[in-house]
């Protein structure tokens, strides 16, 4: 049976979906964008600021499920500008140990929800 994971420490969904769904030993986290959950505003500034907010949103959902970034097995990263690859990686790397980092793809797309610059979804495993 699936279990819905919900926390006020991450942005509420902006459509007909949930922040995350746990099913058996897997947690599926919906794509997170740079919304500050405290006020609902989009974090603007640098791509580093946006990426950090996205990662903090993912962290809050992981914690609600009793997991950490160590439990993440796969991330999907969508960006509007591939030229930001290195800058995104610099922030992303602060949340994962290189030796146990998850599988990942990083794809440039034409647009993202609310016209943000980055969105990341994740899959994590319960031990």
N, C-alpha and C positions, 0 to 999 in steps of 0.2 A: 504494500500500500504506500502511496506517495504521501509525503508530508510537506506542507508549505512552510517555508522559512520566511519570516518577516521581522524587520527591526526598524525602529524609528531612527536609528543611527546611520541609516543609508536612505537615499532618496526613495520616495514612494513611486511605484510604477506610473508611467505616463500613458498607459494603454492597458489592454486586457491581458495582462500577464502578472506573474509574481516575481519578487526579488530573486527567489531561489526555490528549487524543488529538490527534496531529498527522496531518492528512490533506491531501496536496498542499500548498497554500500557506497552510493555515488551522490554527490551534490552537484546540481546543475545551476550555475549562477547566471542570471540574465545579464545582458550587456549593460555595463555601467558607464554613464557619462559624467562629466564634471559638474554635477549638481551638488551644492552645499545642502545637506539634509536639514540643517538648522533653520534655514530661511527659504529654501527652494530656489535660490538664485543660481544661475550658471556662473561658475568660476571663470573669470576672464583673466587676461594677463598673458603669461608666457605658456608655451606648450608644457613646460615643466610644471607650472602651477596646475594646469588641467590634468596632466598625467598623475600628479600626486593626489589630487582629489579623487580621481577614478580609483586609484589604488586604495585609498582610505575607505572608499565606499565598499570595495570588494572585501577589505579587511573586516569591516563591521558585519557584513553578511556571513563571512567565514566564522567569526567569533560567535555570532548568534547560533550557528549550527554546531559550535564546539570544536571548530577546526582552526587551522592557521595556514599561512602561505606554504608551509612545509607539506601540507596535504594536497596542494593543487597539482594535478597531473597534466592539465592542458589549458592553455589560454589562447583566445582568438583576439587579435588586436586589429582594429580598423582605424585608419587615419586618413585625413583629407590631403596631407602633403608628405610624401615619402622623404622629402628633404629634412624632415624632423626626426628621422629614424634614430640618429645618434643621441639626440637630446632626450627622446622618449626612453631609449635604452638606459641612459644614465640614471633616470628616476626609477624605472622598472627594476633595475638591478639592485636597488636598495631594499627591495622587498623579498628577494629570493637569494638563497645561497647558490652560487654558480654550480657546484657539484651536484646539487639535487634540484636544479631548476626544472620547471615543467616543459613539456613539448609546447610549441607555439608556432603560429603563423602571424605575420604582420602584413596587412594588405591595404593598399591605397584604394579609397572609394570616392565616388563623386560627391556624396553628401551623407550626413549623419543626423540623427534626431536633434531637434532644436539647433541645428547648424553648428554643432560643436566640432572640435578638431580631432577628437579621439574617443573611441568606445572600446571597452574590453569586457569580454565574457570569460568565464572560467568553469572548469570542471574539477572537482576535488573528490578524494576518496576517503571514506571512513575506514579506519583499521579495525 
